[in-house]
Amino acid sequence: MSRAFVKESDQETETLPERTLSPHPNLVSMRGLALLEERVRTLEAERAAARASGDDAARARIARDLRYFQARRDSARLVTPDLHPQQLRFGVRARLRAADGAEHRYQIVGEDEADPAAGLISYVSPLAAALLGGRVGDVVPFGGGALEILALESPS
């Protein structure tokens, strides 16, 4: 039979590919864990609305995203940073100076919480890998230049 005579409702719904889970341990800050929990709650509410409206495409997308965020929440390993950090570790915020004199602030966080524009970098990012273990006064080579660690602070 020609595809022209098949109703849309008779066609199979397209299967969405699963979201890829990171192979790295799912380290999270308190804020990161709260964001994951909020995302799961939001998706559960969206799923209920999609069911009520009969929107199968939205239900499929939401179900896929919900599986991903539930898995991330369930695998989360909460990391609490030291109150007075001596080394740059997960959860610690650093004030850095680049070779051109520009200062930057970055906090090392989990993958789902990362937002480089907001100064939140994933602990598996190249920048975090270069900085981890650094102390105040250290000069760390990165991206063809260097970054000096000016200060370390625990998030508030």
Rosetta blueprint (number, residue, H / E / L):
1 M L
2 S L
3 R H
4 A H
5 F H
6 V L
7 K L
8 E H
9 S H
10 D H
11 Q L
12 E L
13 T L
14 E L
15 T L
16 L L
17 P L
18 E L
19 R L
20 T L
21 L L
22 S L
23 P L
24 H L
25 P L
26 N L
27 L E
28 V E
29 S L
30 M H
31 R H
32 G H
33 L H
34 A H
35 L H
36 L H
37 E H
38 E H
39 R H
40 V H
41 R H
42 T H
43 L H
44 E H
45 A H
46 E H
47 R H
48 A H
49 A H
50 A H
51 R H
52 A H
53 S H
54 G L
55 D L
56 D H
57 A H
58 A H
59 R H
60 A H
61 R H
62 I H
63 A H
64 R H
65 D H
66 L H
67 R H
68 Y H
69 F H
70 Q H
71 A H
72 R H
73 R H
74 D H
75 S H
76 A L
77 R E
78 L E
79 V L
80 T L
81 P L
82 D L
83 L L
84 H L
85 P L
86 Q L
87 Q L
88 L L
89 R L
90 F L
91 G L
92 V L
93 R E
94 A E
95 R E
96 L E
97 R E
98 A E
99 A L
100 D L
101 G L
102 A L
103 E E
104 H E
105 R E
106 Y E
107 Q E
108 I E
109 V E
110 G L
111 E L
112 D L
113 E L
114 A L
115 D E
116 P H
117 A H
118 A H
119 G L
120 L E
121 I E
122 S E
123 Y L
124 V L
125 S L
126 P H
127 L H
128 A H
129 A H
130 A H
131 L H
132 L L
133 G L
134 G L
135 R L
136 V L
137 G L
138 D L
139 V E
140 V E
141 P E
142 F E
143 G L
144 G L
145 G E
146 A E
147 L E
148 E E
149 I E
150 L E
151 A E
152 L E
153 E E
154 S L
155 P L
156 S L
